[in-house]
Amino acid sequence: MVERGEQLDNIQDKTDNLAQAAQGFRKGANRVRKDMWWKDMKMRMCLIAGVIIIIIVIVLAGHVPSHVRAISCLKGLDVSADACVTLSQYITNTLGIHCGALSGANLALEIAQKKYSESTIAYRLPADYLKGQDVDEQVLYYLFHRPYFHVNVVQDVTGVCLAGALKNVIAIAAGFVAGVGWGDNAKAAVMRRGLLEMIQFGTEFFNGDIDPSTFLKESAGVADLITSCAGGRNVRMGAEFAKHKSTKSLKQLEAELLNGQSAQGITTAKEVYEFLEARNALDRFPLMVATYNIAFNGLDIEKLPEILGHHWEVKHFKSKL
């Protein structure tokens, strides 16, 4: 804007300032465009979460384009005596879309309050991956990473899914020992044994499709197990079950105490037991089996140390027994 009577030098200074500001704006815009390149990609991605996964997927079947990419935020398995399928694979099989998984030590309330936490995203590039127009590790990082919510992207989809589901069973066992007042040493023992059985389950039944280090290095592994055994829904149900001395079932307690939420470990414990039984593998997973028998068959929690100790003796001194 030129004012009446303004000197030519002042007008020149204003012009120079405007030119410098325009140049700075262009540089800033180019920098933003470079940093946010992934937002211009022609991609579609969906998150799948919730306890009614089977209903959701059945409703969506046939209506989702094959180029859509998905991330499952569920911690469970589709298990029967015949097969054990991760939920990300179930989504892929049913919807015909490529699906990864997000899992970790992620108590929902703390994340909602923007308290610092970590999580693991597992994703493998699909066979029809289009560079520059598709989801990859960098895209996932920019989509999910926040100053208070840190993510690590790995390729072990199966390992992340298994860890997220099986730790719920171990958390119920941790709740049992907490409920009878055995203290932190007992809970730590259950967590250690549980972590070993989680790794063994993955390597025995998904050999070649998991990375055992996922259970030890990632938030989706040991960190999620620690958090779940410290304060999640499953450990709470196990503790309440023990306090009520088995007078109420886990399902009854779930309905009474969780306000419509679910403790997924209850279902997973039963399904995993049936899966192991069908493969004559019960003796190799004493903690998971004992958890099932305490929850559903009236096994006394007091028998747990004896069961775990006997398994160690048989494993190491079998020839002498």
C-alpha positions in Angstrom: 0.0 0.0 0.0 1.5 3.3 -1.1 0.6 6.4 0.9 0.2 9.9 -0.6 3.5 11.7 -0.5 5.6 8.7 0.5 9.2 8.8 -0.6 10.4 6.5 -3.4 13.1 5.0 -1.1 10.5 3.9 1.4 8.4 2.4 -1.4 11.5 0.5 -2.5 12.2 -0.8 1.0 8.6 -2.1 1.3 9.0 -3.8 -2.0 12.2 -5.5 -0.9 10.6 -6.6 2.4 7.6 -8.1 0.5 10.0 -10.0 -1.8 11.9 -11.4 1.1 8.7 -12.4 2.9 7.5 -14.1 -0.3 10.7 -16.0 -0.7 10.5 -17.1 3.0 7.0 -18.2 2.5 7.9 -20.3 -0.6 10.8 -21.9 1.3 8.5 -22.7 4.2 5.8 -24.1 1.9 8.4 -26.3 0.1 9.6 -27.6 3.5 6.1 -28.5 4.6 5.4 -30.1 1.3 8.5 -32.2 1.6 7.8 -33.2 5.2 4.1 -34.0 4.5 4.6 -35.8 1.2 2.7 -38.8 2.4 -0.6 -36.9 2.8 -0.8 -36.5 -1.0 -0.5 -40.2 -1.6 -3.4 -42.0 -3.3 -4.0 -44.5 -0.6 -6.8 -45.7 1.7 -6.2 -47.1 5.1 -8.5 -48.2 7.9 -8.1 -49.1 11.5 -10.0 -52.0 12.9 -10.7 -52.1 16.6 -13.4 -53.4 18.9 -14.7 -56.7 20.4 -17.2 -57.4 17.7 -14.6 -58.0 15.1 -16.3 -60.9 13.4 -19.5 -59.0 12.9 -17.6 -55.9 11.6 -15.6 -58.0 9.1 -18.6 -60.0 7.9 -20.5 -56.7 7.3 -17.6 -55.2 5.4 -16.8 -58.3 3.3 -17.2 -57.7 -0.4 -17.4 -53.9 0.1 -13.7 -53.0 0.7 -11.5 -52.4 -2.4 -8.5 -54.7 -2.4 -6.0 -51.9 -2.4 -7.1 -50.7 1.0 -4.6 -51.3 3.8 -5.6 -52.0 7.3 -4.1 -52.0 10.8 -5.7 -54.2 13.4 -5.7 -52.7 16.9 -7.2 -55.9 18.4 -5.5 -58.2 20.9 -6.9 -61.6 20.3 -6.8 -64.8 18.2 -9.3 -66.8 16.1 -8.6 -70.2 17.6 -10.2 -73.5 17.2 -9.0 -77.1 17.7 -8.1 -77.1 14.0 -6.2 -73.8 13.6 -4.9 -70.7 15.3 -5.2 -67.6 13.2 -4.1 -64.1 14.1 -6.8 -61.4 13.8 -4.8 -59.5 11.2 -4.7 -62.7 9.1 -8.4 -63.2 9.7 -9.1 -59.7 8.4 -6.9 -60.4 5.3 -8.5 -63.8 4.7 -12.1 -62.4 5.0 -11.8 -58.9 3.4 -9.1 -59.6 0.9 -7.0 -56.6 2.1 -3.5 -56.4 3.4 -3.5 -56.0 7.2 -0.8 -55.2 9.8 -1.2 -54.8 13.6 -0.7 -52.3 16.3 -0.1 -53.5 19.9 1.9 -52.5 23.0 1.8 -51.4 26.6 -1.2 -49.1 25.8 -3.7 -48.6 28.6 -6.4 -46.6 26.9 -7.0 -44.1 29.7 -3.3 -43.0 29.9 -3.1 -42.6 26.2 -6.3 -40.5 26.2 -4.6 -38.3 28.8 -1.6 -38.0 26.5 0.8 -39.6 29.0 4.0 -40.9 27.5 3.8 -44.5 26.1 5.2 -46.7 23.4 3.6 -49.1 20.9 4.6 -51.4 18.1 3.3 -51.4 14.6 3.9 -54.6 12.6 3.5 -54.3 8.8 5.0 -56.1 5.8 4.9 -54.6 2.4 2.2 -56.3 0.3 2.9 -58.1 -3.0 1.1 -55.3 -4.9 3.0 -52.5 -3.2 3.3 -49.3 -5.2 6.2 -47.1 -4.2 5.3 -43.5 -3.6 1.5 -44.4 -3.6 1.2 -46.9 -0.9 1.6 -47.5 2.9 5.1 -48.3 4.1 7.1 -48.0 7.3 7.6 -44.2 7.0 3.9 -43.6 6.3 2.9 -45.6 9.3 5.4 -43.7 11.5 4.1 -40.3 10.5 0.5 -41.4 10.8 0.8 -42.8 14.4 3.9 -41.3 16.1 3.2 -38.4 18.5 5.3 -36.7 21.1 3.5 -38.6 23.8 2.9 -41.8 21.8 6.0 -43.3 20.3 5.8 -46.1 17.7 8.4 -48.6 16.4 7.6 -50.2 13.1 8.6 -53.8 12.5 7.8 -56.6 10.1 6.8 -59.3 12.6 3.0 -59.1 12.2 2.5 -62.7 13.6 4.7 -62.2 16.6 3.1 -58.9 17.5 -0.4 -60.4 17.3 0.5 -63.5 19.3 2.2 -61.5 22.0 -0.8 -59.2 22.3 -3.2 -62.1 22.7 -1.3 -64.6 24.8 -0.2 -62.0 27.4 -3.9 -61.8 28.4 -3.9 -65.4 29.5 -0.7 -64.8 31.6 -2.3 -61.6 33.1 -5.2 -63.7 34.4 -2.7 -66.1 36.1 -0.9 -63.1 37.6 -4.3 -62.0 38.9 -4.8 -65.4 40.5 -1.6 -65.1 42.6 -2.3 -61.5 43.4 -5.8 -62.4 44.6 -4.5 -65.0 47.1 -2.0 -62.5 48.4 1.2 -64.2 47.3 2.9 -60.8 46.6 5.2 -59.4 43.9 7.7 -62.3 43.8 5.0 -64.7 42.8 3.6 -62.4 40.2 7.1 -61.9 38.7 7.6 -65.7 38.6 4.3 -66.1 36.7 5.3 -63.3 34.3 8.7 -64.9 33.6 7.2 -68.4 33.0 4.4 -66.8 31.0 6.8 -65.0 28.7 8.7 -68.2 28.0 5.5 -70.0 27.1 4.4 -67.2 24.8 7.7 -67.4 22.9 7.5 -71.2 22.8 3.9 -71.1 21.5 5.0 -68.8 18.6 8.1 -70.8 17.7 6.4 -74.2 17.9 3.2 -73.4 16.0 4.3 -70.5 13.8 7.9 -71.5 13.1 9.5 -69.3 10.4 6.7 -66.7 10.6 7.8 -65.0 13.8 10.9 -63.3 15.3 11.3 -64.5 18.9 13.1 -61.2 19.7 9.8 -59.4 19.2 8.6 -60.8 22.6 11.7 -59.4 24.3 12.5 -56.1 22.5 9.2 -54.6 21.6 6.5 -52.8 23.5 4.1 -55.4 22.0 6.0 -58.1 23.9 7.4 -57.9 27.4 6.3 -54.3 28.0 2.7 -55.1 27.2 3.0 -58.2 29.5 4.3 -56.1 32.4 1.5 -53.5 32.0 -1.2 -56.1 31.7 -0.1 -57.9 34.8 0.2 -54.7 36.7 -3.2 -53.1 36.0 -5.2 -54.3 33.1 -8.7 -55.8 32.9 -7.4 -59.4 32.8 -5.3 -59.2 35.9 -8.2 -57.6 37.7 -10.5 -60.4 36.7 -8.0 -63.0 37.9 -7.6 -61.3 41.3 -11.3 -61.0 41.8 -11.8 -64.6 40.9 -9.3 -65.7 43.5 -10.7 -63.4 46.2 -14.2 -64.9 45.6 -12.6 -68.4 45.9 -14.1 -69.5 42.6 -17.7 -68.9 43.8 -18.3 -66.7 40.8 -17.1 -67.5 37.2 -14.8 -65.2 35.3 -17.6 -64.4 32.9 -19.9 -63.4 35.9 -17.2 -61.1 37.2 -16.6 -59.6 33.8 -20.3 -58.8 33.5 -20.5 -57.3 37.0 -17.3 -55.3 37.0 -16.2 -54.2 33.6 -19.2 -52.1 32.5 -19.6 -53.8 29.1 -15.9 -54.2 28.4 -14.3 -57.6 28.0 -11.4 -59.4 29.5 -10.1 -61.1 26.3 -7.9 -63.5 28.3 -10.9 -65.5 29.5 -11.9 -66.5 26.0 -8.3 -66.9 24.8 -7.4 -69.2 27.7 -10.2 -71.6 26.7 -9.4 -71.5 23.0 -5.6 -71.9 23.5 -6.3 -74.9 25.8 -8.4 -76.6 23.2 -5.8 -75.9 20.5 -3.0 -77.4 22.6 -5.2 -80.4 23.6 -5.8 -81.2 19.9 -2.1 -81.3 19.3 -1.1 -83.3 22.5 0.9 -80.3 23.6 -0.6 -79.6 27.0 2.4 -80.8 28.9 4.6 -78.2 27.2 2.6 -75.2 28.4 2.0 -75.8 32.1 1.1 -72.3 33.1 -1.4 -71.7 30.3 -3.0 -75.1 31.0 -3.1 -74.5 34.8 -4.7 -71.1 34.1 -7.4 -72.8 32.1 -8.0 -75.5 34.7 -8.2 -72.9 37.6 -10.6 -70.8 35.6 -12.9 -73.5 34.3 -12.3 -76.8 36.0 -12.0 -75.9 39.7 -8.3 -76.5 40.1 -7.0 -75.0 43.4 -4.8 -72.0 42.9 -2.6 -73.4 45.7 -1.6 -76.2 43.3 0.1 -73.8 40.9 3.6 -73.7 42.4 3.6 -77.5 42.5 2.5 -77.8 38.9 5.2 -75.4 37.6 7.9 -77.0 39.8 7.0 -80.5 38.6 7.3 -79.4 35.0 10.8 -78.2 35.6 11.8 -81.5 37.2 10.4 -83.5 34.4 12.1 -81.4 31.8 15.6 -81.5 33.4 15.6 -84.8 35.3 13.2 -87.0 33.3 15.6 -89.9 33.1 15.9 -90.0 36.9 12.2 -89.9 37.7 
